[in-house]
């Protein structure tokens, strides 16, 4: 019975709609820029909604810290930007599923 319900014409239409909406969302996320700044703007990182780096701005203050300290600050900023971008994408995907009247897929383990 479950297989019959999954493959009925109405559900197949719904799956097709979801596929189109997910593709549209992926395109939107590719165009979306999420900004993350640290140290009062000492490092500003922009990433796309698909977690691709867009730009990195580093202040003279960070550059003057020395290579090791600057590298540590940049690494921390990149991790924050990556997390923020991922969270944004998850929230948008969950909203899409809610808007379509579906339960959202299980979140990936952290």
DORO-758848 format. One line per field, with one value per residue (C-alpha): residue number from 0; x, z, y. Coordinates in Angstrom, 3 decimals. Each point is the difference from the previous one (the first is absolute). Last residue first. Layout:
nr	[NUM  ...]
east	[X  ...]
up	[Z  ...]
north	[Y  ...]
***
This chain:
nr	[109  108  107  106  105  104  103  102  101  100  99  98  97  96  95  94  93  92  91  90  89  88  87  86  85  84  83  82  81  80  79  78  77  76  75  74  73  72  71  70  69  68  67  66  65  64  63  62  61  60  59  58  57  56  55  54  53  52  51  50  49  48  47  46  45  44  43  42  41  40  39  38  37  36  35  34  33  32  31  30  29  28  27  26  25  24  23  22  21  20  19  18  17  16  15  14  13  12  11  10  9  8  7  6  5  4  3  2  1  0]
east	[26.518  -2.172  -1.943  -3.496  -2.766  -2.088  -2.652  -3.575  -2.080  -2.692  1.803  0.567  1.432  2.371  1.154  0.386  2.226  2.125  0.336  0.969  2.564  1.524  0.274  1.589  2.571  0.902  0.358  2.157  2.289  0.287  0.897  2.601  1.481  0.261  1.759  2.464  0.653  0.707  2.357  1.811  0.398  1.454  2.465  0.989  0.624  -2.525  0.588  -2.186  -2.871  0.264  0.388  -3.511  -0.863  -2.764  -0.987  -2.316  -2.454  0.833  -2.382  -2.287  -3.076  -1.646  3.001  2.761  1.166  2.787  0.852  3.088  0.893  -3.639  -0.436  2.074  -2.049  -2.225  -2.323  -1.848  -2.383  -0.265  -2.920  0.446  0.883  -2.779  -2.562  1.141  -0.234  -3.473  -1.170  1.308  -1.770  -3.241  0.192  0.677  -2.804  -2.440  1.065  -0.435  -3.488  -0.965  1.223  -2.057  -3.170  0.695  0.370  3.544  0.472  -3.502  0.457  3.394  -1.564  -2.811]
up	[12.929  -1.315  -3.126  0.614  -0.681  -3.007  0.525  0.360  -2.960  -0.458  -2.889  2.126  2.774  -2.431  -1.366  3.521  0.960  -3.095  0.858  3.591  -1.132  -2.475  2.695  2.431  -2.595  -0.763  3.694  0.610  -2.933  1.116  3.540  -1.209  -2.352  2.827  2.277  -2.770  -0.723  3.656  0.264  -3.200  1.218  3.281  -1.753  -2.729  2.164  1.629  -2.472  -2.664  2.471  0.765  -3.706  -0.448  -1.894  -2.582  -1.309  -2.977  -1.621  1.742  -1.010  2.769  -2.185  1.428  -1.334  2.296  1.000  2.534  1.913  2.219  2.307  -0.146  3.738  0.691  -2.238  -3.031  -1.735  -3.182  -1.818  -3.744  -1.888  -3.701  0.503  2.586  -2.556  -2.521  2.648  0.948  -3.605  -0.198  3.258  -1.313  -3.250  1.872  2.468  -2.855  -1.598  3.303  0.352  -3.507  0.855  3.199  -1.944  -2.599  2.601  0.494  3.722  0.904  -1.883  1.633  3.433  -0.836]
north	[18.019  -2.801  0.875  1.371  -2.462  0.942  2.688  -1.100  0.936  2.620  1.727  3.119  -2.176  -1.714  3.361  1.382  -2.951  0.659  3.697  -0.812  -2.561  2.474  2.700  -2.453  -1.003  3.623  0.826  -3.092  0.817  3.631  -1.037  -2.515  2.598  2.541  -2.486  -0.903  3.683  0.725  -2.996  0.985  3.583  -1.268  -2.303  2.478  3.020  2.305  2.839  -1.595  -0.148  3.724  0.786  -1.348  -3.188  -0.197  -3.424  -0.492  -2.402  -3.288  -2.825  -1.194  -0.580  3.116  1.873  1.113  3.452  0.406  3.146  -0.024  2.904  1.040  0.437  -3.118  -2.245  0.448  -2.433  0.847  -2.310  0.544  -1.534  -0.813  -3.677  -0.241  1.195  -2.609  -2.704  1.265  -0.237  -3.579  -0.855  1.521  -1.996  -3.247  0.715  0.535  -3.304  -1.831  1.551  -1.169  -3.503  0.167  0.818  -2.677  -2.787  -1.226  0.514  -1.174  -3.283  -0.469  0.474  -2.456]
***
